[in-house]
């Protein structure tokens, strides 16, 4: 008896199956692919060949025989009429499938068709199904800016970029626009590729420049840096009103220090600020906030330029140039695809698939560029080493710059008083 095998697969959803998946010897393999001009051409040839000889047919699964229950039944009936013995890897009994099997097949086929539709839309860089994100609306399966809500999202981003506080940006949105969102929603807005003009699919792949962006690339890179910086800080201190909140620790007991307020009962009720250890076994006394703030400013002006000059920084310009060169090469290939399609070298489906992969690779390279540190770190250090620079800032602005450079401030007590030790982020 001749042993043959039949394989059917969709290149959009899975890799081409290996023809050596069966252990026994196969005399001939018939293989069809979804999307071909002539549907099931090899299967029809298989039926013609089975008319002249007795064969045993091996398949992977029932779904390979058709895209619906009716097609599978018809093809099984055709094979049985030719006395073909059908053996499947996943089913033991093919001639009398139970109702449960048929229901499962129907569900699997429906799910497969939905995923095929999503895959085709993904290849064409169309928006995924579902409601458009806040700030956008749908137009022909693509996102366009919503003139009523896009400015609200833009101001949310601008406030976060200015002060580096997620909770502060959420409160600002509610106060100015009466738009109430949760902190978790604000976090999703800050990291959602949609607001950067990109689409991210369930596969994890990102396609750049698919629709108008609310955030520029530079702004998105700055937001990513601020989010990474805030993750190093204790909870809620990123939006604290005082610039030293979450940065100062006791050098003896390593306890974090919190800002406390004391109001006098005299006329005018003047307010005094102190930094006190939260959990100090020695019951250390608090220290005036303004004293530590002034000492921090004096020390950062003295220590920061030296720390930056001693830091062995890589050649950021060279790294960025290499990545930009790789992006340029892939973009050049992408630009050639339309002409290759016009000349018939590539068919439309292959061109869409190749374009999708190239754009996804470009998005990964752009993400690497956005994660690079600023190239003018030494120039920035020279600017912020001027005491007047710090004195002209508000507390919120000082909070922003302190956390750009300082990881931790250790308050070390001495016999004559105390001193500060600054631990920079680099």
C-alpha positions as CSV (number, residue, x, y, z in Angstrom):
1,X,0.0,0.0,0.0
2,X,1.3,3.4,-0.9
3,X,1.7,5.9,1.9
4,X,1.1,9.6,1.1
5,X,0.8,12.8,3.2
6,X,-1.1,16.0,2.9
7,X,-0.1,19.3,4.5
8,X,-2.0,22.6,4.6
9,X,-0.8,25.8,6.3
10,X,-1.2,29.6,6.3
11,X,2.1,31.6,6.0
12,X,0.5,34.5,7.8
13,X,-0.2,32.5,11.0
14,X,2.4,29.8,11.2
15,X,5.7,28.6,9.7
16,X,5.7,26.1,6.9
17,X,5.4,22.7,8.5
18,X,8.3,20.3,8.3
19,X,7.7,17.5,5.8
20,X,9.6,15.1,8.1
21,X,7.1,15.3,11.0
22,X,6.0,11.6,10.4
23,X,8.4,8.9,11.5
24,X,7.3,6.4,8.8
25,X,8.5,6.5,5.2
26,X,6.3,8.7,3.0
27,X,6.1,7.9,-0.7
28,X,4.7,11.3,-1.7
29,X,3.8,14.6,0.0
30,X,1.0,17.0,-1.2
31,X,1.2,20.5,0.2
32,X,-1.2,23.5,-0.2
33,X,-0.9,27.0,1.2
34,X,-3.6,29.5,2.1
35,X,-3.9,32.5,-0.2
36,X,-2.8,30.6,-3.4
37,X,-4.4,31.5,-6.7
38,X,-5.8,28.0,-7.2
39,X,-7.2,26.8,-3.9
40,X,-6.4,23.2,-2.8
41,X,-4.7,22.4,-6.1
42,X,-2.5,19.7,-4.6
43,X,-5.5,18.1,-2.7
44,X,-7.4,17.8,-6.0
45,X,-4.3,16.2,-7.6
46,X,-4.2,13.8,-4.6
47,X,-7.8,12.7,-5.3
48,X,-7.0,12.1,-8.9
49,X,-4.0,10.0,-8.0
50,X,-6.1,7.9,-5.5
51,X,-8.4,6.8,-8.2
52,X,-5.8,4.5,-9.7
53,X,-4.3,2.9,-6.6
54,X,-4.9,2.1,-2.9
55,X,-3.3,4.5,-0.6
56,X,-3.0,5.4,3.1
57,X,-3.3,9.2,3.8
58,X,-1.5,10.9,6.7
59,X,-2.6,14.4,7.8
60,X,-1.8,16.6,10.8
61,X,-5.3,17.5,11.9
62,X,-8.9,17.6,10.6
63,X,-8.7,21.4,10.0
64,X,-6.2,20.8,7.2
65,X,-9.0,19.3,5.1
66,X,-11.2,22.4,4.9
67,X,-12.1,25.8,6.3
68,X,-15.5,24.7,7.5
69,X,-17.3,21.7,8.9
70,X,-19.1,21.2,5.6
71,X,-15.9,21.2,3.6
72,X,-14.2,18.7,5.9
73,X,-17.2,16.3,5.7
74,X,-17.3,16.6,1.9
75,X,-13.6,15.8,1.6
76,X,-13.8,12.9,4.1
77,X,-16.7,11.5,2.1
78,X,-14.6,11.8,-1.1
79,X,-11.7,10.0,0.5
80,X,-13.9,7.3,1.9
81,X,-15.5,6.7,-1.5
82,X,-12.0,6.1,-2.9
83,X,-11.2,3.6,-0.1
84,X,-8.5,5.9,1.3
85,X,-7.5,5.1,4.8
86,X,-7.0,8.5,6.6
87,X,-4.8,8.8,9.7
88,X,-4.4,12.0,11.7
89,X,-1.8,12.9,14.3
90,X,-4.5,14.5,16.5
91,X,-7.6,12.3,15.9
92,X,-8.0,8.6,16.2
93,X,-11.5,8.3,14.5
94,X,-12.1,10.4,11.4
95,X,-15.0,8.7,9.7
96,X,-17.6,9.3,12.5
97,X,-16.6,12.5,14.3
98,X,-18.7,13.3,17.4
99,X,-20.7,16.4,17.9
100,X,-18.2,17.7,20.4
101,X,-15.4,17.3,17.8
102,X,-17.5,19.1,15.2
103,X,-18.2,22.0,17.6
104,X,-14.6,22.3,18.5
105,X,-13.6,22.3,14.9
106,X,-16.2,24.9,14.1
107,X,-14.9,27.1,17.0
108,X,-11.3,26.6,15.8
109,X,-12.1,27.4,12.2
110,X,-14.0,30.6,13.3
111,X,-11.1,31.7,15.5
112,X,-8.7,30.9,12.7
113,X,-10.6,33.1,10.2
114,X,-10.7,36.0,12.7
115,X,-6.9,35.7,13.3
116,X,-6.4,35.6,9.5
117,X,-8.4,38.8,9.2
118,X,-6.4,40.4,12.0
119,X,-3.1,39.2,10.4
120,X,-4.1,40.7,7.1
121,X,-4.9,44.1,8.7
122,X,-1.6,43.9,10.6
123,X,0.4,43.4,7.5
124,X,-1.4,46.4,5.9
125,X,-0.6,48.5,9.1
126,X,-4.3,49.0,9.8
127,X,-5.6,49.9,13.2
128,X,-6.5,46.9,15.5
129,X,-10.1,46.2,16.3
130,X,-11.8,48.0,19.1
131,X,-12.5,51.6,20.2
132,X,-10.0,54.3,19.2
133,X,-7.8,55.5,22.1
134,X,-8.8,58.8,23.7
135,X,-7.5,61.7,21.5
136,X,-8.2,59.8,18.3
137,X,-11.1,58.6,16.2
138,X,-11.3,56.0,13.4
139,X,-11.4,56.9,9.7
140,X,-11.2,54.0,7.2
141,X,-9.5,51.6,9.6
142,X,-6.9,54.2,10.6
143,X,-6.6,56.6,13.5
144,X,-6.9,60.4,12.9
145,X,-6.7,63.1,15.6
146,X,-9.8,64.1,17.4
147,X,-9.8,67.9,17.5
148,X,-11.8,68.0,20.7
149,X,-9.8,65.5,22.8
150,X,-6.3,65.5,21.3
151,X,-5.4,68.9,22.9
152,X,-6.4,67.4,26.3
153,X,-4.0,64.5,25.9
154,X,-1.2,66.9,24.6
155,X,-1.5,69.1,27.7
156,X,-1.3,66.0,30.0
157,X,2.0,65.1,28.3
158,X,3.3,68.6,28.5
159,X,2.6,68.9,32.2
160,X,4.3,65.5,32.9
161,X,7.3,66.6,30.8
162,X,7.5,69.9,32.7
163,X,7.2,68.5,36.3
164,X,7.9,64.8,36.0
165,X,4.9,63.9,38.1
166,X,2.3,61.5,37.0
167,X,-0.2,62.2,39.8
168,X,0.4,65.9,39.3
169,X,-0.5,65.6,35.6
170,X,-3.6,63.6,36.5
171,X,-4.7,66.3,38.9
172,X,-4.0,69.0,36.4
173,X,-6.2,67.3,33.8
174,X,-9.1,67.1,36.3
175,X,-8.7,70.7,37.4
176,X,-8.4,72.3,34.0
177,X,-10.6,70.1,31.8
178,X,-12.8,68.2,34.4
179,X,-11.4,65.0,32.8
180,X,-11.0,62.4,35.5
181,X,-8.7,59.5,34.8
182,X,-7.0,57.1,37.1
183,X,-3.2,57.0,37.7
184,X,-3.0,53.7,36.0
185,X,-4.7,55.1,32.9
186,X,-2.3,58.0,32.9
187,X,0.6,55.5,33.1
188,X,-0.8,53.7,30.0
189,X,-1.1,57.0,28.1
190,X,2.6,57.7,28.8
191,X,3.7,54.4,27.5
192,X,1.1,53.8,24.7
193,X,2.8,53.7,21.3
194,X,-0.4,55.1,19.7
195,X,0.3,58.6,21.0
196,X,3.7,58.4,19.3
197,X,2.2,57.7,15.9
198,X,2.9,53.9,16.1
199,X,0.8,50.8,16.3
200,X,1.6,47.9,18.7
201,X,-0.2,44.6,18.0
202,X,-0.8,41.6,20.2
203,X,2.2,39.9,18.7
204,X,4.4,42.5,20.5
205,X,5.6,44.0,17.2
206,X,5.4,47.8,16.7
207,X,4.9,49.5,13.3
208,X,6.1,53.2,13.3
209,X,4.5,56.2,11.7
210,X,1.1,54.7,10.9
211,X,-1.0,57.8,11.9
212,X,-0.5,61.4,13.2
213,X,1.4,61.5,16.5
214,X,0.5,63.6,19.5
215,X,4.0,63.2,21.0
216,X,7.2,63.9,19.1
217,X,10.1,61.3,19.1
218,X,12.1,63.6,21.4
219,X,9.3,64.1,23.8
220,X,8.6,60.4,23.9
221,X,12.2,59.6,24.7
222,X,12.1,62.2,27.5
223,X,9.0,60.6,29.0
224,X,10.7,57.2,28.9
225,X,13.7,58.6,30.8
226,X,11.4,60.3,33.4
227,X,9.5,57.0,34.0
228,X,12.7,55.1,34.4
229,X,13.9,57.7,36.9
230,X,10.7,57.7,38.9
231,X,10.8,53.9,39.3
232,X,13.9,54.3,41.5
233,X,12.0,56.6,44.0
234,X,9.7,55.5,46.8
235,X,6.0,55.4,46.1
236,X,4.3,58.8,45.8
237,X,7.4,60.9,46.2
238,X,7.6,61.5,42.4
239,X,4.7,63.9,42.9
240,X,5.6,65.3,46.3
241,X,5.6,69.1,46.4
242,X,9.2,69.3,47.9
243,X,12.2,68.8,45.8
244,X,14.2,66.7,48.3
245,X,11.3,64.3,49.0
246,X,12.3,60.7,48.6
247,X,16.0,61.5,48.0
248,X,17.4,62.0,51.6
249,X,18.3,59.1,53.9
250,X,20.0,58.9,57.2
251,X,23.6,57.8,56.8
252,X,23.6,56.1,60.2
253,X,20.4,54.0,60.1
254,X,19.7,54.2,56.4
255,X,16.1,55.3,57.2
256,X,14.4,57.5,54.6
257,X,13.6,61.0,55.7
258,X,10.3,62.7,55.3
259,X,9.4,66.4,55.1
260,X,7.3,67.6,58.0
261,X,5.7,71.0,58.6
262,X,5.5,72.9,61.8
263,X,3.3,76.0,62.2
264,X,3.9,78.6,64.9
265,X,1.0,79.7,67.1
266,X,2.2,83.3,67.0
267,X,0.6,86.0,64.8
268,X,1.1,85.2,61.2
269,X,1.4,81.4,61.8
270,X,4.7,81.1,60.0
271,X,5.5,77.6,58.6
272,X,8.7,75.7,59.2
273,X,9.9,72.7,57.3
274,X,12.0,69.8,58.7
275,X,13.5,66.6,57.5
276,X,13.0,63.7,60.0
277,X,13.9,60.0,59.8
278,X,10.9,57.8,59.4
279,X,12.3,54.8,61.3
280,X,15.4,55.8,63.3
281,X,16.3,53.6,66.3
282,X,18.4,56.5,67.7
283,X,15.4,58.9,67.6
284,X,17.5,61.4,65.7
285,X,16.2,64.9,65.6
286,X,14.9,66.6,62.5
287,X,17.0,69.1,60.6
288,X,15.8,72.3,59.0
289,X,14.7,71.6,55.4
290,X,16.1,74.9,54.0
291,X,19.6,74.1,55.5
292,X,19.8,70.8,53.7
293,X,18.4,72.2,50.5
294,X,21.0,75.0,50.4
295,X,23.8,72.5,51.3
296,X,22.6,70.2,48.5
297,X,22.7,73.1,46.0
298,X,26.2,74.1,47.1
299,X,27.5,70.5,46.9
300,X,25.9,69.7,43.5
301,X,27.4,72.8,42.0
302,X,30.8,71.7,43.3
303,X,30.7,67.9,42.7
304,X,28.6,67.5,39.6
305,X,31.1,68.9,37.0
306,X,33.9,66.8,38.4
307,X,31.8,63.6,38.5
308,X,30.7,64.1,34.9
309,X,34.3,64.8,33.7
310,X,35.6,61.6,35.5
311,X,32.8,59.5,34.1
312,X,33.9,57.2,31.2
313,X,31.0,57.9,28.8
314,X,30.8,55.9,25.6
315,X,30.8,57.7,22.3
316,X,27.0,58.4,22.1
317,X,27.3,60.1,18.7
318,X,29.0,57.1,17.2
319,X,26.4,54.7,18.6
320,X,23.6,56.9,17.4
321,X,25.2,57.2,14.0
322,X,25.5,53.4,13.6
323,X,21.9,52.9,14.5
324,X,20.7,55.7,12.2
325,X,22.7,54.1,9.4
326,X,21.0,50.7,10.0
327,X,17.6,52.5,9.9
328,X,18.6,54.2,6.7
329,X,19.5,50.9,5.1
330,X,16.2,49.3,6.0
331,X,14.3,52.5,4.9
332,X,16.1,52.3,1.5
333,X,14.9,48.7,1.1
334,X,11.4,49.7,2.1
335,X,11.4,52.4,-0.6
336,X,12.3,49.9,-3.3
337,X,9.3,47.6,-2.6
338,X,6.7,49.6,-4.6
339,X,8.8,49.5,-7.7
340,X,9.5,45.8,-7.3
341,X,5.7,45.3,-7.0
342,X,5.0,47.3,-10.2
343,X,7.6,45.3,-12.2
344,X,6.0,42.0,-10.9
345,X,9.1,40.8,-9.0
346,X,7.1,40.8,-5.8
347,X,3.4,40.0,-5.6
348,X,1.2,42.3,-3.4
349,X,1.0,39.8,-0.5
350,X,4.7,39.2,-0.3
351,X,5.4,43.0,-0.6
352,X,3.0,43.7,2.3
353,X,4.6,41.1,4.5
354,X,8.1,42.3,3.7
355,X,7.1,45.9,4.3
356,X,5.6,44.9,7.7
357,X,8.8,43.2,8.8
358,X,11.0,46.0,7.8
359,X,8.9,48.6,9.5
360,X,8.8,46.5,12.7
361,X,12.6,46.3,12.6
362,X,12.9,50.1,12.1
363,X,10.7,50.6,15.1
364,X,13.0,48.5,17.2
365,X,16.0,50.5,16.1
366,X,14.2,53.8,16.8
367,X,13.4,52.5,20.3
368,X,17.2,51.9,20.9
369,X,17.9,55.5,19.8
370,X,15.3,56.9,22.2
371,X,16.9,55.1,25.1
372,X,20.4,56.6,24.6
373,X,21.4,59.2,27.2
374,X,21.7,62.9,26.2
375,X,24.9,63.6,24.3
376,X,25.5,67.0,25.9
377,X,25.8,65.8,29.5
378,X,28.9,67.9,30.1
379,X,27.3,71.1,28.9
380,X,24.3,70.4,31.0
381,X,26.5,69.8,34.1
382,X,28.2,73.2,33.5
383,X,24.9,75.0,33.4
384,X,23.4,73.5,36.5
385,X,26.7,74.0,38.5
386,X,25.8,77.7,38.7
387,X,24.1,78.4,42.2
388,X,21.8,81.1,40.7
389,X,20.4,78.5,38.3
390,X,18.9,76.6,41.3
391,X,17.8,79.7,43.2
392,X,15.7,80.9,40.2
393,X,13.7,77.6,40.1
394,X,10.5,76.7,41.8
395,X,10.4,73.7,44.1
396,X,8.7,71.6,41.4
397,X,11.4,72.6,38.9
398,X,14.2,71.8,41.4
399,X,12.6,68.4,42.0
400,X,12.8,67.7,38.3
401,X,16.5,68.6,38.0
402,X,17.6,67.0,41.3
403,X,16.2,63.6,40.1
404,X,17.9,64.0,36.8
405,X,21.3,63.7,38.5
406,X,21.0,62.5,42.1
407,X,20.1,58.9,43.0
408,X,20.4,59.5,46.8
409,X,21.5,62.1,49.4
410,X,23.0,60.7,52.5
411,X,22.8,62.8,55.7
412,X,25.9,61.9,57.8
413,X,25.9,63.2,61.3
414,X,29.2,64.3,62.9
415,X,30.3,65.4,66.3
416,X,30.1,69.0,65.2
417,X,26.9,68.7,63.1
418,X,26.2,67.0,59.9
419,X,27.4,66.7,56.3
420,X,25.9,65.5,53.0
421,X,27.1,62.9,50.6
422,X,25.6,63.0,47.1
423,X,25.2,59.7,45.1
424,X,24.8,60.5,41.4
425,X,22.9,58.3,39.0
426,X,26.0,57.7,36.9
